[in-house]
Structure formats: C-alpha cells, structure tokens
Amino acid sequence: MEDAKGKLLESINNPDDLKNIPVDQLEDVCQELRDYIIDVVSTNPGHFGASLGVVELTVALHYVYNTPYDQLVWDVGHQAYGHKILTGRRNQFDTNRKYKGLSGFPKRSESEYDAFGVGHSSTSISAALGMAIASRIKGEKERKVVAVIGDGAMTGGMAFEALNNAGGENADILVILNDNNMAIDPSVGGLNKYLLNISKSDTYNRMKHDVWEGLGKLDGFGKKARRFIQKNQHALKNMILKENNLFEAFNFRYFGPIDGHDVRYLTNALNDLKEIPGPKLLHVITQKGKGFKQAEIHQTKWHAPGIFDKETGEIYKCDCNVDQAPKFQNVFGDTLVELAEKNDKIVGITPAMPTGCSMNKMIEQMPDRAFDVGIAEQHAVTFSAGLAAQGMVPFCNIYSTFMQRAYDQVIHDVAIQKLPVIFCLDRGGLVGEDGPTHHGVFDIAYMRSVPNMIVSAPMDEIELRNLMYTAQLEEINQPFSIRYPRGCGIIADWQKEFEKIEIGKGRKLNDGSDIAVLSIGKSGIFAQRAVKILANSDISVAHYDMRFVKPLDTEMLTEIMQNFDQVVTIEDGSIQGGFGSAILEFMAENGFTNKIKILGIPDKFIEHGTPEELYHECGIDTQGIVKTVRELVGKTKTI
C-alpha cells in the first residue's frame, strides 16, 4: 500500500502535520486522501461512499480545529475513514475491519482523536452536548466541540431531542449537517424535503453568494460585515424562503447551505464559526461517493460494495452462490411479497434499511403497503403497533442490534396490548467486520423476557419462510419475534409450499445415544456438521432444533432430560439470559439435574473480524462444538 499514498499524505502523521501544509495545497491533500481510501477499500472491503463524501470536510476540520483537545464526534461513524488516516492510523488503515485490526468506526480505546464511539446513528449531538457542558463546568473556555451528523442520521428522533436540549442550554457547540440526501438508501420524510427546499432555493443561494462575495471585496469593513451577516442572516433566509428556519426554532444559529467539496471555503467558514459562541448549525451539501464515478451514480450499491476493481468499477461477488443458497434477507424479502399477495392486511415497515433487509422488493411492488420510516426504530415499532391496532398485520424488520433502541416500545406499545406485530430481526448473531456495535447477540435474552411475546429462530431458509407464514395467521394474533442471521443459507430449493409450524414445538434432526445437543437458529447448522464429524469418531449425538425459545417445547425437553445424562445447548446469542438459560430454568422448575454445558456468546463485547473468526473465538463453530462434545463424552479420537 505504500505506493498508494501521495507525497503530501505521506507527510501527514497527525493533524499538526496537516496544519503545516499551505492552504493552497489542501485540494491536493484531499485528492491524495480520496485516492488512498479508494485504493485500500477496493481490496479490503468496508464502507465506501460515505467517507469519500466527507474528504474535504474532514481535512478542513482537522486543519482548523485543535484536535484532539477540540472534540470531533462523527455520526454515522462509517464517515470517519479519512479522519482515521489523518490521525496517526494511515499505515494501519489496510487492517481496517480485520480481526485484531482497526475498527471500522470511531473507537475511544483506539485513538485519543476518537472522541466518542458510534456505530449506529443520531447520537452525536447528545454526546457533543455532554462534552460541551462538561467543558463549561470545568472552565475550559477554549475547547470547541463539533458534531458531524450525516448519512441520514438527522432523521433519528434522538437528534431532535438533543437539538432541543442544546438550544435550551445555549451550549457552545457546532453541529455540522452533512447533507447528501442519503442514508444507505435515499433519505425519506418531511425533513428530507425541507432540506432539499433550502439547498435548492436558487433565489436565496444566488443572493447569499452575491452579497458574500461583494462584502469580501470591501477593504476593512468587509470582514466585519460578513460576520454581521453570518450572525443575522436568518432574517434574510426567512424573507426569501417565506418560512421560519427549523433549526433556528431550536435556538441554533443556522449557516449555509455551503458546498462541502470546497475545502478552502470550508476552512474559512469554520474559522469564522469558531469565533461565534453558542449553538450553531452549519448546513453542508456533499455528494456521497464523491470522486468515484460509479459510487456517485449508484450510491446505495456503493455504500459498502465489497471488493471491487478500482479501475473498472467491477464489484466482485461474494463467495456464496445466491443461485444455490440465497441470503436469508432475500428469503425474507421474497417471502414477504408472496405472503402479502395472499393476505391484503400485511404491511412492511423498515427504519431506513429497505435494501439491507430486502424490503425494497415489497416497496417496489406494493408501495402503498411498505414503508421506510427513516432511521427511527422507536417510531417504527409504535407505527407498527398503530397499524396492528387497526387490524393490519405489520412485519417490522429491524436489525437485531438496532431493535435495542426500541425496547421500551416493544414492551409498552406492543406486548402490553398484545398487538400482533411480527418482528423480523435481521443480522441475529455475530455479523462480522462491523464489530460490537452491530453484533445481534442480545435479542434472544431481551425478547424472551417480555410477556405475550413468541420468540423463534429458524435454522434454515425453509424454516424462516414457514415461521413468517405461521406468524401472520389470524389464529396466532400476538407479538411474534423471528430472528435470523446475516449471509447465505444452506438450501438451494427453498421455495416450498407454506407449512404451519406449531407454536412452541421443536424437531429432532438426528437420533443419538451418547449426548443430546440442543440448538437454536443458525447454530444448528454448525451442530449438524459437528454431528457428522463426531459420528466418524464413534460418538452418537442426538440433535434437536428447538425453533422456539418461548414457549419452549416442554414435552420434548422432558423426554431429552429423561434419556440423556449430558446436554449441550448452542446459540449464537448472549449466554446470560439466553436460550441456554431458558433450558436451565426449565430444569430447575422440573427437578432435573442433568449435566448441561451452555455454548454461546460469553459475557463480553466481541470485537470485529470475519464471522468465521469470531464464531471460532467464542467456541460455537463446528470445531468448537466437536471439541466440547468430545470433552464431555470422554472420547478423544482425532478427526
């Protein structure tokens, strides 16, 4: 990777080095930084378009502010690749998202320049406000705090809660709204339309530019006049746009919109804003994927494209052959459309992840019955509850890790009222390179503690399909959670006739006499492979796919406990409070004293790496199951 770095970038080991570069060379720095991101990410896949879009903003921020004393909070964190490269991690950037390498997101333990860790969105203004208030209490009058919020993050309700609080506190904070009209998919909703109205107001922008340029030409008075206009420009905007500014209603001084790819203009604007106290918002217009043609045109596809040819733009396919075994998310998307065609009460809801969860298929075919609600998980759940209260059958698809944000709504708005919302929790388990902010390891534990909730996890594509079919049946009529993993399944011929699955009933997949293995969800795939390996070592394993964590198949469990002295439970979720804990509770309640070994995610946050590396680390891959069973059975034959 050494030859990919330009001469200017090679000289920058920290922001102080950047400040030594003349301002008229900053455009060259930006080009070298952009080229380096393209070069590395093309062979070491990660988030792509978002970081390309903020190259100029990143350079300007570190050029103007005294980081790390001044605090920069990135939101969403996948915009921060350029930030990492400029803050001492350039030579380690090719380890980004790799096992034991750099995190793909800001991480406080990784660098003093990472003021706050963020892997999801809409948290930056709250965190920055806390930092600003802390600085005020400590008397640190010179410290500046900046929140960079973009890639759709402003659609999250928490951002508006923070704006309201920050305006009321009159905190000295700068919020930079990186407006690229995109999350992963195009941004939606009233806020998006409002921002477009501001950014595309030709009358206002033309007048602002003419006035600004004219004042700059005046000797002596020009700079003061510019600052006066900055401080009082809301009156001009209100007159031209014929409406009050939303952000100024929160007691923020609004500046912009400005070109987010003009690095010299950005540095001038940021230098001026440093001198203005109180809450401020700078509206910056950028293009996601800037500088890479294909990423500019196909922004959703190039959000995180995987490995690609940086010269031709060809994206190389993943290892799994979708024609043989589809991704679980595509099974969900296709099945949802198929069910909706049969049941006109079915609606789909996703918080800003239509492509990521494959609900884009229903949005395209049934736009009046499928809804992208923006990055707003809490709203997504209660919106679904409202639909269910009026007789609809909502499939609310939220990634497991992001459902944690809406736990209160799951309990208060859905479960207490026993409304039949079907929660489809994508990315259950260890998701890989995105790391601890994205691993979906807690949903089994937090969902099974909620009264009225059915909690299930399919092992394969057909089971996912049939659980979705079962959940929408009229006689079920209660909250239903279905969690499934990221990535490809194991069955090519999965589009079978729908079959109802009896609630709370597991299935025996393999007879055995030495030991019983109980699995839930994807872990059953590893268990099946382990059973075959162990059979070659003359170890007979009975394997049960339980399918439901709540209610448990008590009849099957009673039979298992009566016939096996030793039992192993396997889950790709948290051991604390999870599937294995449910089995222990059943045993205690019914007086069983069998020896039980629980395999799952230990009581720690698992870092990033490939799924295979992480499952192996936790001892719940095929090799780990084989090792555990051999130790319990007492046989040590090699494979």
MOGI-V143100 format. One record per pair of residues at least 24 apart in sequence whose C-alpha atoms are under 7 Angstrom apart, sorted by the first residue. I is the first residue (numbers start at 1). J is the second residue. Records with the same first field share a line. If there is no record, write none. Layout:
I=J  J
This chain:
4=36  39
5=32  36
6=32
9=33
12=86
13=86  87  88
14=86  87  88
15=62  63  86  87
18=63
19=63
26=263
27=263
30=55  56  59
33=82
38=310
39=310
40=94
42=307  308  309  310
43=307  308
44=94  307
45=306  307
46=304  306
47=78  303  304
48=302  303  304
49=288  289  295  299  302  303
50=78  79  288  289  303
51=78  79  80  81  82
52=288  289  290
53=286  287  288  289  290
54=79
55=82
56=260  261  262  263
57=260  263  266
58=82  83
60=263  266  267
64=267  270  271
67=113
68=112  113
69=143
70=143  144  145
71=115  144  145  146
72=115  145  146  147
73=115  116  124  128  146  147  148
74=124  147  148  149
75=118  121  122  123  124  148  149  150  153
76=118  119  120  121  149  150  151  153
77=105  106  118  119
78=104  105
80=105  106
87=113
97=433  434  608  609
98=433  608  609
99=608  609  610
103=608
104=434
119=437
121=153
122=153  154  156  158  159
123=158  159
124=149
125=159  162  163
126=162
129=166  171  173
132=171  172  173
133=171
144=173
145=173  174
146=173  174  175
147=174  175  176
148=175  176  177  178
149=176  177  178
150=177  178  179
151=180  182  183
152=182  183  187  375
153=375
155=374  375  376
156=375  376
157=376
163=250
164=250
166=279
167=250  251  252  279
170=278  279
171=278  279
172=277  278  279
173=278  279  280
174=279  280  281
175=280  281  282
176=281  282  283  284
177=281  282  283  284
178=283  284  285  286
179=283  284  285  286
180=285  286  287  288
184=300  303
185=300  352  355
187=374
188=374
199=257
204=237  240
230=255
252=279  280  281
253=279  280  281
254=280  281  282
255=281  282  283
256=282  283  284
257=283  284  285
258=283  284  285
259=284  285  286
260=284  285  286
261=286
320=488
324=492
325=488  489  490  491  492
326=488  489  492
327=487  488  489
328=461  485  486  487  488  489
329=357  358
330=358
331=461
333=358  359  361
335=465
337=362
345=392  393
346=392  393  394
347=393  394  395
348=394  395  396
349=380  395  396  397
350=380  396  397  398
351=375  376  377  380  398
357=426
377=403  405  406
378=405  406  409
381=406  409  410
382=409  413
384=421
385=413  414  419  421
388=419  420  421
389=419
393=420  421  472
394=421  422
395=421  422  423  424
396=422  423  424
397=423  424  425  426
398=424  425  426
399=425  426  427
400=425  426  427  428  440  443
401=438  439  440
411=450
414=479
415=451  452  453  479
418=452  478  479
419=478  479
420=477  478  479  480
421=478  479  480
422=471  479  480  481
423=480  481  482
424=481  482  483
425=482  483  484
426=483  484  485  486
427=484  485  486
428=483  484  485  486
429=485  572  573
430=572  611
431=486  611
432=608  609  610  611
433=608  609  610
434=608
435=606  607  608
436=605  606  607  608
441=572  573  574
442=573  574
444=573  578  579
445=574  577  578
448=549  550
452=478  479
453=479  480
454=479  480  481  550  551
455=480  481  482  548  549  550
456=481  482  483  547  548  549
457=482  483  484  520  521  547  548
458=484  521  547
459=520  521  522  524  525
460=489  490
461=489  491  494
462=494
466=498  499  500  501
467=501
469=498  500
470=500  501
484=521
485=522
504=548  550  551  552  553
505=546  548  553
506=545  546  547  548  553
507=544  545  546
508=543  544  545
509=543  544  545
510=542  543
511=541  542  543
512=540  541  542
513=540  541  542
514=539  540  541
515=540  541  542  564  566  567
516=541  542  543  564  566  567  568
517=541  542  543  544  567  568  569
518=543  544  545  546  568  569  570
519=544  545  546  569  570  571
520=545  546  547  570  571
521=547
523=570  571  572
526=621  622
527=622  625
529=622
530=622  625  626
533=639
534=626
537=637  639
549=579
561=592  594
565=594  595
566=594  595  596
567=595  596  597
568=596  597  598
569=597  598  599
570=598  599  600
571=599  600
572=600  601
573=600  601
574=600  601  602
575=600  601  602
576=603
